Amino acid sequence: MKKKRKKYDALWKGVVEEVFSELLEFVFPDHVDMLDLDRGVEFLDKELGELFPAPGRRLEVRYVDKLVKVFRKDGTEEYLIIHVEVQGEYDENFARRMFEYYCRLYVRFKRPVEAVAIFTHKEGLRMPEHCEQAALVTKMRLDYKTLYLASLDDFA
C-alpha cells in the first residue's frame, strides 16, 4: 500500500504543478486577480524538505505536498500550501496537521501562508475546514480552503 501511495502522491504533485494557475483560478475566483501569474510561480520543494523531512528520518515527521511562492500584482510575495490528501478514510488529526504546517511555515517565512486542502476520496467524508486550539483564555483558529473533487460534477 505504501508504494501505491507514493506513486499517487507523485502523480498528484505533477498534476498540481501542471495546472497550478487554473487551480488558483478555480479555488480563489475572487482573489486570483490580485496575483501576478504572468510573473510565474516557484515551487519550494527544497524548503519543504527542510521543514518536513522525508519519512524515516525521525518520529512525528509531517509532509506537505506543495509549497508555492507567487507574487501579488503589487510585488508582494505570497506563499501557498497545497496539500493533496488522497486517503479514503477520515483522519481525525488532519486539521491539527494543517495547523502544524501553517505554524512551521509562518515561523520560517515570517508571513501568513494560504492553505488549501484537496481531497480526492469518493466516500463523501468531510474533513474539517479549520483547526481550533485553546488554553485558558488564549485561542487560535486556522481556517483553510478545502476542495472535494468527488463533490464536483465533472469528477463524480
SEVO-493872 format. One record per residue (C-alpha): x, y, z; residue number from 1. Coordinates in nm, 3 decimals. Layout:
<sevexs>
<sevex <X,Y,Z>,NUM>
...
</sevexs>
This chain:
<sevexs>
<sevex <0.000,0.000,0.000>,1>
<sevex <0.289,0.238,0.078>,2>
<sevex <0.431,0.200,-0.275>,3>
<sevex <0.092,0.276,-0.428>,4>
<sevex <0.054,0.584,-0.206>,5>
<sevex <0.395,0.717,-0.311>,6>
<sevex <0.303,0.666,-0.676>,7>
<sevex <-0.024,0.854,-0.634>,8>
<sevex <0.145,1.131,-0.434>,9>
<sevex <0.395,1.185,-0.717>,10>
<sevex <0.116,1.188,-0.976>,11>
<sevex <-0.090,1.439,-0.780>,12>
<sevex <0.213,1.664,-0.726>,13>
<sevex <0.269,1.663,-1.101>,14>
<sevex <-0.097,1.748,-1.164>,15>
<sevex <-0.083,2.036,-0.917>,16>
<sevex <0.226,2.178,-1.087>,17>
<sevex <0.086,2.134,-1.437>,18>
<sevex <-0.247,2.308,-1.370>,19>
<sevex <-0.145,2.540,-1.089>,20>
<sevex <-0.266,2.866,-1.245>,21>
<sevex <-0.601,2.710,-1.333>,22>
<sevex <-0.623,2.561,-0.983>,23>
<sevex <-0.578,2.908,-0.831>,24>
<sevex <-0.847,3.048,-1.059>,25>
<sevex <-1.085,2.771,-0.951>,26>
<sevex <-1.010,2.777,-0.577>,27>
<sevex <-0.979,3.156,-0.538>,28>
<sevex <-1.201,3.307,-0.809>,29>
<sevex <-1.249,3.629,-0.608>,30>
<sevex <-0.878,3.673,-0.532>,31>
<sevex <-0.680,3.543,-0.829>,32>
<sevex <-0.691,3.886,-0.998>,33>
<sevex <-0.465,4.012,-0.718>,34>
<sevex <-0.193,3.768,-0.825>,35>
<sevex <0.064,3.828,-1.098>,36>
<sevex <0.066,3.480,-1.253>,37>
<sevex <0.245,3.616,-1.562>,38>
<sevex <0.548,3.658,-1.338>,39>
<sevex <0.544,3.282,-1.280>,40>
<sevex <0.538,3.073,-0.964>,41>
<sevex <0.811,2.897,-0.771>,42>
<sevex <0.762,2.551,-0.623>,43>
<sevex <0.961,2.535,-0.299>,44>
<sevex <1.017,2.161,-0.264>,45>
<sevex <1.363,2.213,-0.109>,46>
<sevex <1.220,2.431,0.168>,47>
<sevex <0.952,2.173,0.237>,48>
<sevex <1.214,1.901,0.262>,49>
<sevex <1.394,2.103,0.528>,50>
<sevex <1.080,2.176,0.731>,51>
<sevex <0.915,1.837,0.681>,52>
<sevex <1.188,1.574,0.635>,53>
<sevex <1.122,1.255,0.444>,54>
<sevex <0.958,0.972,0.639>,55>
<sevex <1.202,0.758,0.833>,56>
<sevex <1.428,1.042,0.943>,57>
<sevex <1.261,1.088,1.280>,58>
<sevex <0.934,1.041,1.463>,59>
<sevex <0.645,1.285,1.422>,60>
<sevex <0.755,1.373,1.067>,61>
<sevex <0.489,1.552,0.865>,62>
<sevex <0.473,1.603,0.491>,63>
<sevex <0.312,1.877,0.286>,64>
<sevex <0.273,1.816,-0.085>,65>
<sevex <0.342,2.159,-0.231>,66>
<sevex <0.457,2.496,-0.113>,67>
<sevex <0.435,2.758,-0.385>,68>
<sevex <0.558,3.115,-0.393>,69>
<sevex <0.351,3.350,-0.605>,70>
<sevex <0.356,3.727,-0.639>,71>
<sevex <0.078,3.977,-0.599>,72>
<sevex <0.044,4.243,-0.864>,73>
<sevex <0.181,4.495,-0.613>,74>
<sevex <0.504,4.288,-0.593>,75>
<sevex <0.433,4.128,-0.254>,76>
<sevex <0.528,3.761,-0.221>,77>
<sevex <0.260,3.512,-0.115>,78>
<sevex <0.314,3.155,0.000>,79>
<sevex <0.053,2.889,-0.067>,80>
<sevex <0.033,2.544,0.089>,81>
<sevex <-0.132,2.299,-0.147>,82>
<sevex <-0.194,1.977,0.038>,83>
<sevex <-0.330,1.689,-0.170>,84>
<sevex <-0.498,1.437,0.056>,85>
<sevex <-0.556,1.105,-0.123>,86>
<sevex <-0.669,0.889,0.166>,87>
<sevex <-1.015,0.739,0.160>,88>
<sevex <-1.093,0.749,0.528>,89>
<sevex <-1.150,1.014,0.788>,90>
<sevex <-0.833,1.138,0.960>,91>
<sevex <-0.903,1.290,1.299>,92>
<sevex <-0.555,1.451,1.303>,93>
<sevex <-0.579,1.624,0.966>,94>
<sevex <-0.684,1.968,1.095>,95>
<sevex <-0.412,1.960,1.360>,96>
<sevex <-0.153,1.875,1.093>,97>
<sevex <-0.270,2.166,0.879>,98>
<sevex <-0.224,2.388,1.185>,99>
<sevex <0.128,2.248,1.240>,100>
<sevex <0.217,2.306,0.873>,101>
<sevex <0.095,2.663,0.898>,102>
<sevex <0.290,2.733,1.218>,103>
<sevex <0.618,2.591,1.086>,104>
<sevex <0.585,2.778,0.757>,105>
<sevex <0.488,3.101,0.932>,106>
<sevex <0.795,3.080,1.157>,107>
<sevex <1.019,3.004,0.857>,108>
<sevex <0.891,3.273,0.619>,109>
<sevex <0.769,3.533,0.872>,110>
<sevex <0.445,3.585,0.681>,111>
<sevex <0.096,3.437,0.659>,112>
<sevex <0.053,3.130,0.443>,113>
<sevex <-0.256,3.049,0.238>,114>
<sevex <-0.358,2.688,0.298>,115>
<sevex <-0.564,2.464,0.068>,116>
<sevex <-0.657,2.100,0.121>,117>
<sevex <-0.768,1.898,-0.181>,118>
<sevex <-0.946,1.570,-0.108>,119>
<sevex <-0.979,1.306,-0.376>,120>
<sevex <-1.161,1.029,-0.190>,121>
<sevex <-1.503,0.925,-0.319>,122>
<sevex <-1.668,0.822,0.006>,123>
<sevex <-1.807,1.171,0.065>,124>
<sevex <-1.636,1.201,0.401>,125>
<sevex <-1.598,1.558,0.513>,126>
<sevex <-1.275,1.662,0.673>,127>
<sevex <-1.261,1.969,0.898>,128>
<sevex <-1.211,2.306,0.732>,129>
<sevex <-1.043,2.460,1.034>,130>
<sevex <-0.842,2.383,1.345>,131>
<sevex <-0.901,2.542,1.683>,132>
<sevex <-0.662,2.544,1.976>,133>
<sevex <-0.745,2.689,2.317>,134>
<sevex <-0.589,2.709,2.661>,135>
<sevex <-0.744,2.916,2.939>,136>
<sevex <-0.801,3.243,2.757>,137>
<sevex <-0.562,3.213,2.464>,138>
<sevex <-0.731,3.085,2.149>,139>
<sevex <-0.617,3.029,1.793>,140>
<sevex <-0.813,2.922,1.489>,141>
<sevex <-0.682,2.834,1.145>,142>
<sevex <-0.937,2.831,0.863>,143>
<sevex <-0.821,2.685,0.533>,144>
<sevex <-0.977,2.630,0.194>,145>
<sevex <-1.098,2.278,0.116>,146>
<sevex <-1.180,2.130,-0.222>,147>
<sevex <-1.356,1.794,-0.251>,148>
<sevex <-1.303,1.661,-0.603>,149>
<sevex <-1.565,1.387,-0.559>,150>
<sevex <-1.832,1.653,-0.499>,151>
<sevex <-1.762,1.826,-0.833>,152>
<sevex <-1.990,1.727,-1.122>,153>
<sevex <-1.701,1.660,-1.362>,154>
<sevex <-1.529,1.425,-1.114>,155>
<sevex <-1.825,1.242,-0.960>,156>
</sevexs>
